[in-house]
Amino acid sequence: MNERASVGCRPRVYLETYGCQMNIADSQTVTAVLRRAGYDLAEKAEDADVILLNTCAIREHAGERVLGRLSDLARMKNRRPEIRLGLLGCMAQHNRAALVEKAPHLDLIAGPDSYRRLPEMIGRAGFDPAVDVRLDRAETYADITPEHDGSIRAYVTAMRGCDKFCAFCVVPYVRGRERSIAPADLLREIAELAERGVREVVLLGQTVNAYRFGEVDFGALLRMVARVAGIERIRFTSPHPSDMTDSVIDAMASEAKVQPYLHLPVQSGSNRILAAMDRGYTVEEYLRLVERLRAAIPSLALSTDIIVGFHGEERRDYEETLALMRTVRYDQAFTFKYSVRENTRAYKLGDTVSEEEKSRRLAEVIALQEATSLELNRASIGSVFAVLVEGPARRGEGMLSGKTPQFKTAIFPALGARPGDTIKVRVESATAHTLMCAAV
């Protein structure tokens, strides 16, 4: 490939990841594929023979960041033409034609189902970029053990793709249709992770609770994972409200390892907008589900996704979203301004809400959620939680950080605790995002 490779050195690859936990897990699979093919990892792009960006196409801002980064890397490639530069993931799948025009310095473009062919693509990249964005309904990478980063938490892909086709979402078009990974393959991977010191696994899928492999549904899978020795905590993301069955709720309520935290995207509090989004449920059905969940799991913490400014959203629709937030009182919310995404079903509708109005609505939603998060966290002052230690806190000399069962960040004195330990702490003060604690 270059001078280093020609004298017998193993080529080095540098991989940057953008986007969600699914992309993090995919990058670990990419790393495993390239390790098998004889590549080492480089810690800096400047030291690499191959530079790969694993990308997200969900929001426009993420794409802009990647294009900006590609411009930086193009200057590096001008200095070292032998470098191979590649774009992977959802953005590659979504914008493959435009990318060839906007980033002519790319040597390869690979979609989410093409990763096992990366060594071949790198090898044949030449004057024209190697492009492989074919979607493959059979591809699950179940035979490839992802390269874990050594932390106490690991993300495990339980299913790939999505069949929901929400009007605003590009995922089914860039990740393909739903396919679940065999329980035996998942349990093997999770057992290997436990042997390497992982204490918490997060099962991943675009609609993870739609998992089904033969007679095994997602509730049954949770119970299987709970039997794996060494794994102390189980979480999952992101479920869809329409697939939150009694089987899943019962597993959450009865399996001690399944943590009392649920990310339950609502997107809007308006039935009119939910119908336009094609979400498959009404506000009333969603609220009944929240009641069932909280009755079954009294200590449950809830987070959600909210989009403001979707096509046709009027003031009353937006106010209904605020009303739903006040009713549910989420512990956390991930909030976004709607951005028109090419190839989605809503693309042809365009925008009806100005950017200024979207920004104003988003600011109000964030302010409401910050106030609610602060109230809920302050209500936990004096409570004792079992915290899984993750490592040093970002701030505070001699302080450690970890997660409560409700996935809230706790900060506490080290006192000899190490990553992977589970210790009890008492909450002494709180912000909207952090619990300040003392060891019990």
Helices and strands as residue ranges (DSSP letters): H 3-6, E 12-17, H 21-36, E 40-41, G 45-47, E 50-55, H 60-79, E 84-89, H 90-94, H 96-102, E 108-110, G 115-117, H 118-124, E 130-132, E 153-157, E 159-160, H 171-175, E 179-180, H 183-195, E 200-204, G 208-210, E 212-213, E 216-217, H 218-225, E 233-237, G 241-243, H 246-254, E 261-263, H 271-277, H 283-296, E 301-308, H 315-328, E 332-337, G 347-349, H 355-379, E 384-392, E 399-403, E 409-413, E 422-430, E 434-439
